């Protein structure tokens, strides 16, 4: 079973990558670093929250595990 701490660290790292990508996409789409960055921050906050919840739900499901 995965610990909460591990789930959170994985989520933060994944979302840092997503933040960088979304900032670039927002910059390209809008031409504004400020607007692109704001969109990326909102996306990252929502994504981080949902990912942690998703990981914790799956941590409690035994289906597909061996041992």
C-alpha positions as CSV (number, residue, x, y, z in Angstrom):
1,X,0.0,0.0,0.0
2,X,1.2,3.5,-0.8
3,X,1.5,6.1,2.0
4,X,-0.3,9.4,1.9
5,X,3.0,11.2,1.9
6,X,4.2,9.3,-1.2
7,X,0.9,10.0,-2.9
8,X,1.3,13.8,-2.1
9,X,4.9,13.9,-3.3
10,X,4.1,12.2,-6.5
11,X,1.2,14.5,-7.1
12,X,3.3,17.6,-6.4
13,X,6.1,16.5,-8.8
14,X,3.5,15.6,-11.5
15,X,1.8,18.9,-11.1
16,X,5.0,20.9,-11.3
17,X,5.6,19.3,-14.7
18,X,2.0,20.1,-15.6
19,X,2.4,23.7,-14.4
20,X,5.4,24.2,-16.7
21,X,3.7,22.7,-19.7
22,X,0.4,24.6,-19.1
23,X,2.2,27.9,-18.7
24,X,3.9,27.4,-22.0
25,X,0.6,26.4,-23.7
26,X,-1.2,29.3,-22.1
27,X,1.6,31.7,-23.3
28,X,1.3,30.3,-26.8
29,X,-2.5,30.4,-26.8
30,X,-2.9,33.9,-25.3
31,X,0.4,35.6,-26.0
32,X,0.5,36.7,-22.4
33,X,2.7,35.2,-19.8
34,X,0.5,36.6,-17.0
35,X,-2.7,35.1,-18.4
36,X,-1.0,31.8,-19.3
37,X,0.5,31.6,-15.9
38,X,-2.8,32.3,-14.2
39,X,-4.5,29.6,-16.3
40,X,-1.7,27.2,-15.4
41,X,-2.0,27.9,-11.7
42,X,-5.7,27.3,-11.6
43,X,-5.3,24.1,-13.6
44,X,-2.5,22.9,-11.3
45,X,-4.5,23.6,-8.1
46,X,-7.5,21.7,-9.4
47,X,-5.3,18.9,-10.9
48,X,-3.3,18.4,-7.7
49,X,-6.4,18.1,-5.6
50,X,-8.0,15.7,-7.9
51,X,-4.9,13.6,-8.3
52,X,-4.4,13.2,-4.5
53,X,-8.0,12.1,-4.1
54,X,-7.7,9.7,-7.1
55,X,-4.5,8.1,-5.7
56,X,-6.0,7.7,-2.2
57,X,-9.1,6.0,-3.6
58,X,-7.0,3.6,-5.6
59,X,-4.7,2.9,-2.7
60,X,-7.7,1.4,-0.9
61,X,-8.8,-0.8,-3.8
62,X,-7.3,-4.3,-3.7
63,X,-8.4,-5.2,-7.3
64,X,-5.4,-6.2,-9.5
65,X,-2.9,-6.4,-6.7
66,X,-0.8,-9.6,-6.1
67,X,0.3,-10.7,-2.7
